[in-house]
């Protein structure tokens, strides 16, 4: 394996992927501004709800976020052109990560995946051909790369698809309940919308999702099924792009296919002027410290994060604890009815708080259904009243319904959230758990 890992192969797949990734980053950056995403999620909100522990990351005022996203788009162009490649990748990764952390109401696993892939790309020699860096410094030019550079991307996508498959093995997915909820909302879709109401279609989508996620990597790796897997990928991802509106992810997933085809095939199709390695004497690459000391721990961590919810009390579909960073993508529909009762500690009088005026619609949905959103909002309310010289108690009345089931009490209404702590790695006891018969469990 080590000999194969350091075997030189044509670097055409990596070069092509760099170009596609840069183009997708540009598209994500500029479309986020033109479609109003930046305005809705970063400019309009008056209350900041970042990932816990990153309260210092707040959107820039005025037109600052438009400038911010423009700079990210320029970094994407730099990646596409291979200009100041490492600076471009590092700059975009840091800025994208900051945006990811500064708002949580629009959390998406695909945003997290883009961070991981950009971290990987920083360490790969993706600017050694067809780049402005090579034009400015011809000594950088290389026709090859070690085999492990392709393996790294394949391993990353294998982790994503593997855990996406495992997470679907639960009753509401297997019986089509969730896919029914998802597609019934789109029954007015042009031409094929009538199908979205049918139970058989809900089951078809549910099991097609399991089969695709579970088999796509092996099918792409096996030569006999590779072209069929490519066709299946095109159908699957373009359908998702058209119906689910999930940004650049479908196109990113398709771009990764270049690593599964023989490098010579990619070279012949996309870089016809590039010399073949068959005509060049390329020595084996020496061992790489970045592979041993960065990427192995990097992937071990990624294998641990998605299973952490198994070690936290309660069902992750209910508690949300351990949900993020685990490739649990589009698995449940959650509705919430949540209110905050604020009591002045000195006078024991209830105080009004205009939460509907303070939060955007997306933030209201986040605070109504996510325990960390409720906790963060309580801390924000506490801070606001403290600035007015008032010390308050905060109690939360919350009921949730998962996948169309009856509403159940979610939060212990006797807990004072002005004093409650957030356990980032374990279970928060103020979340009410239920047994198989629907009875609340004791703490």
C-alpha positions in Angstrom: 0.0 0.0 0.0 2.8 2.4 0.8 4.5 1.7 -2.5 1.2 2.3 -4.3 0.6 5.5 -2.3 3.8 7.0 -3.5 3.6 5.7 -7.0 3.6 8.6 -9.5 0.5 9.0 -11.6 -0.6 11.7 -14.0 -1.8 14.8 -12.1 -4.6 15.6 -14.7 -7.5 14.7 -12.3 -6.2 17.0 -9.6 -5.5 19.8 -12.0 -9.0 19.5 -13.5 -10.6 19.3 -10.0 -8.8 22.5 -8.9 -10.3 24.3 -11.9 -13.8 23.0 -11.2 -13.5 23.7 -7.5 -12.4 27.3 -8.2 -15.3 27.8 -10.5 -17.8 26.4 -8.0 -16.4 28.6 -5.2 -16.8 31.6 -7.4 -20.4 30.6 -8.2 -21.2 30.0 -4.5 -19.6 33.4 -3.5 -21.3 35.5 -6.1 -24.7 33.7 -6.2 -24.9 34.1 -2.5 -25.0 37.8 -3.0 -27.1 37.9 -6.1 -29.8 35.6 -4.7 -30.1 37.5 -1.5 -28.7 34.8 0.8 -26.1 37.2 2.2 -28.7 39.8 2.9 -31.2 37.4 4.5 -28.8 35.5 6.6 -26.0 37.9 7.5 -27.1 41.5 7.0 -30.7 41.5 8.0 -30.4 39.7 11.4 -30.1 42.0 14.4 -29.3 39.1 16.8 -26.2 37.0 16.2 -26.6 33.2 16.7 -23.2 31.7 15.9 -21.8 28.3 16.8 -21.4 28.3 20.5 -18.0 29.6 21.5 -17.6 31.8 18.5 -19.6 34.8 19.6 -16.7 37.1 18.5 -17.5 36.3 14.9 -20.1 38.7 13.8 -21.1 39.9 10.3 -19.4 43.1 9.0 -21.6 46.2 9.1 -23.0 48.1 6.1 -21.8 46.6 2.8 -19.0 44.8 4.6 -20.4 41.3 3.9 -20.8 42.1 0.2 -17.1 43.0 0.1 -16.3 39.9 2.1 -18.1 37.6 -0.4 -16.5 39.4 -3.3 -13.1 38.7 -1.8 -14.0 35.0 -1.4 -15.1 35.0 -5.1 -11.7 36.5 -6.1 -10.0 33.7 -4.1 -12.1 31.2 -6.0 -10.8 32.8 -9.2 -7.3 32.4 -7.9 -7.8 28.7 -7.2 -9.3 28.2 -10.7 -6.3 30.0 -12.4 -3.8 28.5 -10.0 -2.6 32.0 -9.1 -1.0 32.3 -5.7 -2.7 29.0 -5.2 -1.9 28.3 -1.5 -2.7 31.8 -0.5 -6.0 31.6 -2.5 -7.0 28.3 -0.9 -6.0 29.4 2.6 -7.7 32.8 2.3 -11.0 31.3 1.1 -10.9 28.5 3.7 -10.4 30.9 6.5 -13.1 33.3 5.3 -15.6 30.5 4.5 -15.0 28.9 7.9 -15.7 32.2 9.6 -19.0 32.6 7.8 -19.9 29.0 8.6 -19.2 29.6 12.3 -20.8 33.1 12.6 -24.3 31.9 11.8 -26.1 28.6 12.6 -29.7 29.1 11.5 -28.6 28.1 7.9 -26.3 25.2 8.9 -25.7 22.8 6.1 -23.4 19.7 6.0 -22.4 20.8 2.5 -20.9 24.0 3.8 -18.8 21.9 6.3 -17.7 19.6 3.5 -16.4 22.5 1.5 -14.2 23.5 4.5 -12.8 20.0 4.7 -12.1 19.7 0.9 -10.4 23.1 0.9 -8.2 22.1 3.8 -7.2 19.0 1.9 -6.6 21.0 -1.3 -4.2 23.3 0.5 -1.8 20.4 1.0 -2.1 19.0 -2.5 0.1 20.1 -5.5 -2.9 21.2 -7.6 -1.0 24.2 -9.1 1.8 22.3 -10.8 0.2 22.3 -14.2 -2.1 24.6 -16.2 -1.7 27.4 -13.7 -0.4 31.0 -13.5 1.9 29.9 -10.7 3.7 27.6 -13.2 3.8 30.4 -15.8 5.4 32.7 -13.3 7.7 30.1 -12.0 8.3 27.2 -14.5 10.3 25.2 -11.9 7.0 24.4 -10.2 5.8 22.5 -13.3 5.1 18.8 -12.8 3.3 16.2 -14.9 2.7 13.8 -12.0 1.6 13.5 -8.4 1.8 10.7 -5.8 -1.1 8.3 -5.9 -2.2 9.2 -2.4 -3.3 12.7 -3.6 -6.2 11.0 -5.5 -6.9 8.6 -2.7 -7.3 11.4 -0.2 -10.3 12.9 -2.0 -11.8 9.4 -2.5 -11.5 8.7 1.2 -13.1 12.0 2.1 -16.1 11.3 -0.1 -16.3 7.7 1.1 -16.7 8.9 4.6 -19.5 11.3 3.6 -21.5 8.7 1.6 -20.9 5.9 4.2 -22.4 7.9 7.1 -25.1 9.3 4.9 -26.1 5.7 4.2 -26.0 4.5 7.8 -28.1 7.4 9.0 -31.0 6.5 6.8 -31.6 3.2 8.5 -34.3 4.4 10.8 -38.1 3.8 10.6 -39.3 7.1 9.3 -36.9 6.9 6.4 -37.5 3.2 5.6 -41.3 3.6 5.5 -41.2 6.7 3.3 -42.5 9.0 6.0 -39.8 11.7 5.8 -39.5 11.5 2.0 -43.3 11.9 1.8 -43.2 15.0 3.9 -40.3 16.4 1.8 -41.9 15.8 -1.6 -45.5 16.5 -0.7 -44.4 20.1 -0.3 -43.2 20.1 -3.9 -46.4 18.6 -5.4 -46.9 21.8 -7.6 -43.5 21.1 -9.3 -43.9 21.4 -13.1 -44.7 18.3 -15.1 -43.7 15.6 -12.6 -45.2 17.2 -9.5 -48.1 14.8 -9.4 -45.7 12.0 -8.7 -44.5 13.7 -5.5 -47.9 12.8 -3.9 -47.6 9.1 -4.5 -46.6 6.7 -1.7 -44.7 4.5 -4.0 -42.6 7.4 -5.2 -41.8 8.3 -1.6 -40.6 4.7 -1.0 -38.7 4.8 -4.3 -36.8 7.9 -3.3 -36.1 6.6 0.2 -34.5 3.3 -1.1 -32.9 4.9 -4.1 -31.2 7.3 -1.7 -29.9 4.4 0.4 -28.7 2.4 -2.6 -27.1 5.4 -4.2 -25.2 6.6 -1.1 -24.2 3.0 -0.2 -23.1 1.9 -3.6 -21.8 4.9 -5.5 -18.2 4.8 -4.3 -17.7 1.0 -4.9 -19.5 1.4 -8.3 -17.1 4.2 -9.3 -14.1 2.3 -8.2 -15.0 -0.8 -10.2 -14.2 -0.4 -13.9 -17.1 -2.4 -15.1 -19.7 -0.3 -13.4 -17.9 3.1 -13.5 -19.8 4.5 -16.5 -23.1 3.4 -15.2 -22.2 5.0 -11.8 -21.4 8.2 -13.6 -24.8 8.2 -15.4 -26.5 7.4 -12.0 -24.6 10.3 -10.4 -25.7 12.7 -13.1 -29.4 11.7 -12.7 -29.3 11.7 -8.9 -27.4 15.0 -8.4 -29.2 16.9 -11.1 -32.6 15.8 -9.8 -31.5 16.9 -6.3 -30.3 20.2 -7.7 -33.6 20.9 -9.5 -35.9 19.8 -6.7 -34.1 20.4 -3.4 -32.2 23.6 -4.3 -29.0 22.6 -2.4 -26.5 25.0 -4.0 -23.3 23.8 -5.5 -23.1 20.4 -3.7 -24.6 18.3 -6.6 -22.0 19.8 -9.0 -19.2 19.4 -6.5 -20.1 15.7 -6.0 -20.0 15.3 -9.8 -16.7 17.0 -10.1 -15.1 14.4 -7.7 -15.8 11.7 -10.3 -12.6 12.7 -12.1 -10.5 10.9 -9.4 -12.2 7.6 -10.2 -11.2 7.4 -13.8 -7.7 6.5 -15.0 -5.5 9.7 -14.9 -4.5 9.1 -18.5 -8.2 9.2 -19.5 -8.7 12.5 -17.9 -5.5 13.8 -19.5 -6.6 12.7 -23.0 -10.0 14.2 -22.6 -9.2 17.6 -21.0 -5.4 18.2 -21.4 -4.6 16.9 -24.8 -1.4 18.9 -25.1 -0.1 17.5 -21.8 2.6 14.9 -22.3 1.8 11.4 -21.2 3.8 9.9 -18.3 4.4 6.9 -20.6 7.0 9.0 -22.4 8.6 10.5 -19.3 10.8 8.9 -16.7 9.2 9.8 -13.4 10.8 8.5 -10.2 8.8 7.3 -7.2 7.9 10.0 -4.7 9.5 9.9 -1.3 7.4 9.5 1.9 5.4 12.5 3.0 5.1 13.7 6.5 1.8 15.5 5.7 0.2 12.1 4.9 1.4 10.4 8.1 1.0 13.2 10.6 -1.9 15.3 9.2 -4.2 13.3 7.0 -4.3 10.1 9.1 -5.4 12.0 12.3 -7.6 14.2 10.1 -9.6 11.2 8.9 -9.6 9.4 12.3 -11.3 12.5 13.7 -13.9 12.4 10.8 -14.6 8.8 11.6 -15.2 9.7 15.3 -17.4 12.8 14.9 -20.3 11.1 13.1 -20.6 8.3 15.8 -20.5 10.5 18.8 -24.3 10.7 19.1 -24.3 7.0 19.9 -22.5 7.9 23.1 -24.9 10.7 24.1 -28.1 9.8 25.9 -31.3 10.1 23.9 -32.2 9.9 20.2 -30.3 12.3 18.1 -33.4 12.9 15.9 -35.1 14.3 19.0 -32.3 15.9 20.9 -30.1 17.1 18.0 -27.1 16.4 20.2 -24.3 15.0 18.0 -26.2 15.9 14.8 -23.9 18.4 13.2 -20.6 17.4 11.5 -22.0 13.9 11.1 -23.3 13.7 7.6 -26.9 13.3 8.8 -28.3 15.1 5.8 -32.0 15.8 5.2 -33.4 13.1 7.5 -36.2 14.7 9.5 -38.9 17.4 9.5 -39.1 19.1 12.8 -41.8 21.6 13.9 -41.6 23.5 17.2 -43.8 25.8 19.4 -41.4 27.6 21.7 -41.8 30.6 23.9 -39.7 32.3 26.5 -41.1 33.4 29.9 -38.9 36.1 31.4 -39.3 37.0 35.1 -37.7 40.0 36.9 -35.8 38.5 39.9 -36.4 41.6 42.1 -40.1 42.2 41.4 -41.1 38.7 40.3 -43.1 40.3 37.5 -43.1 38.8 34.0 -41.4 40.9 31.3 -42.2 41.2 27.7 -39.6 40.5 25.0 -40.4 41.1 21.2 -38.7 38.0 19.9 -40.7 38.0 16.7 -39.3 41.5 15.9 -35.7 40.6 17.0 -35.3 37.4 14.9 -35.6 36.7 11.2 -38.0 33.9 10.1 -35.1 31.5 9.7 -33.8 32.3 13.1 -37.2 31.9 14.6 -37.3 28.4 13.2 -33.9 27.6 14.5 -34.7 28.9 18.0 -38.1 27.0 18.0 -36.6 23.6 17.2 -32.9 23.4 18.2 -31.9 23.1 21.8 -28.7 25.1 21.3 -30.7 27.8 19.6 -33.0 28.0 22.6 -30.1 28.2 25.0 -28.3 30.8 23.0 -31.4 32.9 22.7 -31.9 32.8 26.4 -28.3 34.0 27.0 -29.0 36.8 24.5 -32.2 37.8 26.4 -30.3 37.7 29.7 -27.6 40.0 28.3 -30.1 42.5 26.9 -31.9 42.8 30.2 -28.6 43.0 32.1 -27.7 46.0 29.9 -31.0 47.6 31.2 -29.9 46.9 34.8 -32.4 44.0 35.2 -31.5 40.6 36.5 -34.0 38.0 35.1 -35.0 34.4 35.2 -35.7 32.8 31.9 -38.0 29.7 31.4 -38.7 28.0 28.1 -41.9 26.3 27.1 -41.2 24.2 24.1 -43.1 21.4 22.3 -41.7 19.6 19.2 -43.1 17.3 16.5 -40.7 15.1 14.5 -41.8 13.9 11.1 -45.5 14.7 11.6 -45.8 12.9 14.9 -47.8 14.5 17.8 -46.2 17.4 19.7 -44.3 16.5 22.9 -42.8 18.7 25.6 -39.2 19.2 24.7 -37.7 21.4 27.4 -38.1 21.1 31.2 -40.2 24.2 31.9 -38.8 24.5 35.5 -35.2 25.1 34.4 -34.0 28.7 34.7 -32.0 29.3 31.5 -30.3 32.3 32.9 -28.3 29.8 35.0 -28.4 26.7 32.7 -25.2 25.5 31.2 -24.6 24.1 27.7 -22.9 20.7 27.4 -21.3 20.8 23.9 -20.1 17.2 24.0 -22.8 15.4 26.1 -26.5 15.4 27.0 -28.2 18.4 28.4 -30.5 17.2 31.2 -33.0 20.0 30.6 -34.0 18.2 27.3 -36.8 15.9 28.2 -36.4 12.3 26.9 -39.1 9.7 26.4 -39.2 5.9 26.7 -40.6 3.6 24.0 -44.2 4.1 25.4 -43.9 7.9 25.1 -43.5 8.5 28.8 -41.0 11.0 30.1 -37.8 9.5 31.5 -36.5 10.7 34.8 -33.2 12.5 34.8 
